[in-house]
Amino acid sequence: MTDLMQRIDQLKLTAIEEQEALAKFLNEQ
């Protein structure tokens, strides 16, 4: 169960980083 929660946290962080990268990319256009 803990392993699953760690994976979910990792996915959340990845999603946040991707959103920030996308926002930064769009702002530079």
C-alpha positions as protocol buffer text, in pm:
chain_id: "A"
residue {
  index: 1
  type: MET
  ca { x: 0 y: 0 z: 0 }
}
residue {
  index: 2
  type: THR
  ca { x: 278 y: 243 z: 87 }
}
residue {
  index: 3
  type: ASP
  ca { x: 451 y: 157 z: -242 }
}
residue {
  index: 4
  type: LEU
  ca { x: 135 y: 244 z: -433 }
}
residue {
  index: 5
  type: MET
  ca { x: 100 y: 576 z: -252 }
}
residue {
  index: 6
  type: GLN
  ca { x: 460 y: 663 z: -332 }
}
residue {
  index: 7
  type: ARG
  ca { x: 395 y: 593 z: -701 }
}
residue {
  index: 8
  type: ILE
  ca { x: 86 y: 813 z: -693 }
}
residue {
  index: 9
  type: ASP
  ca { x: 283 y: 1097 z: -532 }
}
residue {
  index: 10
  type: GLN
  ca { x: 549 y: 1058 z: -801 }
}
residue {
  index: 11
  type: LEU
  ca { x: 287 y: 1076 z: -1075 }
}
residue {
  index: 12
  type: LYS
  ca { x: 135 y: 1388 z: -918 }
}
residue {
  index: 13
  type: LEU
  ca { x: 475 y: 1559 z: -909 }
}
residue {
  index: 14
  type: THR
  ca { x: 541 y: 1462 z: -1270 }
}
residue {
  index: 15
  type: ALA
  ca { x: 203 y: 1601 z: -1377 }
}
residue {
  index: 16
  type: ILE
  ca { x: 270 y: 1929 z: -1195 }
}
residue {
  index: 17
  type: GLU
  ca { x: 612 y: 1960 z: -1358 }
}
residue {
  index: 18
  type: GLU
  ca { x: 461 y: 1892 z: -1702 }
}
residue {
  index: 19
  type: GLN
  ca { x: 192 y: 2156 z: -1646 }
}
residue {
  index: 20
  type: GLU
  ca { x: 454 y: 2411 z: -1542 }
}
residue {
  index: 21
  type: ALA
  ca { x: 670 y: 2328 z: -1843 }
}
residue {
  index: 22
  type: LEU
  ca { x: 368 y: 2363 z: -2074 }
}
residue {
  index: 23
  type: ALA
  ca { x: 268 y: 2696 z: -1919 }
}
residue {
  index: 24
  type: LYS
  ca { x: 622 y: 2825 z: -1954 }
}
residue {
  index: 25
  type: PHE
  ca { x: 634 y: 2712 z: -2317 }
}
residue {
  index: 26
  type: LEU
  ca { x: 302 y: 2882 z: -2397 }
}
residue {
  index: 27
  type: ASN
  ca { x: 412 y: 3206 z: -2228 }
}
residue {
  index: 28
  type: GLU
  ca { x: 723 y: 3214 z: -2447 }
}
residue {
  index: 29
  type: GLN
  ca { x: 520 y: 3192 z: -2768 }
}
